[in-house]
Amino acid sequence: MSDSTANAIEAEGLVKRFGETTALDGVDLEVPAGRILGVLGPNGAGKTTAVRILATLQLPDAGTARIGGYDVLRDPVAVRGLIGLTGQYASVDEDMSGRDNLVLFGRLLEMSKADARARARDLLDRFELSDAANRPVRTYSGGMRRRLDLSASLISRPRVLFLDEPTTGLDPHSRNEIWDIVRRLVDDGVTVLLTTQYLEEADQLADRITVFDHGRVVADGTPNELKRKVGGQTLQVKPSQWQDMDAVARILLDVTGARPLRDMDSRVLNTPVEDPVLLSTVVTRLAAAGIAVDELGLRLPSLDEVFLAITGSKQGVTA
């Protein structure tokens, strides 16, 4: 990687059109080396198009992009030597064994047979796939396939890794396994650009989050910065008894001046607050009224609420 820049990924003014559709409309991105950028956006927002341009798989109509200081248009070979890409769908051959898949990827990258076998063995051990190494991939679980697919993207020891919805369709346990792998990669100095349809995933992994909408960057910041932009903190109270809901609502209205929202399914009342000191006042009022609570505290808006507020979309955080 070039030492000329502190950013592993840089893009300025990226534009991409498909006929009359503008997929990217002047996108800027920066990802410091060794960090994770989470990219969110509704369906068709341009996330996957941006990844494909950065990975030298598509040409932009305008703008520039650099990976490790190398221009994706002028130095695509150098860029490809730095990157790995795991797409939305597994790229491995289901009829071949996991080991043979990885050896094949190594050979395609012009590694010697011995080096390809050694690299495959290391990755199978690292991703806990050694016991299934000689089985056809079609016998693997979804989580195992995604781990193998991620292994394939690491054959060349990339310094920049593009993960385009790497955990789509996985169960929570398998998703957590992939998260742990991504964290370990970053600990080793790998830079990650992650597109995801799971807001929790971005919240858990990303150092910064960039939100796309209609081909433009509409928000950027750390998860907490984005949450604070949307609004202040929310005071949550869950009374122990259903019959205390009305009394708690009156106390919250009196203390905060805002009428609380009630979630009747979870028995939780939510009230926006600007001054966190009001929490202690609420505690005192509840105690004086003899009202027991199961939960009481302050929280920032969830990333789901941030996404809804920024894009106006309740769903579609996909490709």
Summary of the structure (lengths in Angstrom):
residues: 319
radius of gyration: 23.7
end to end distance: 28.4
largest distance: 76.1
contacts: 1031
relative contact order: 0.14
helix: 38%
strand: 28%
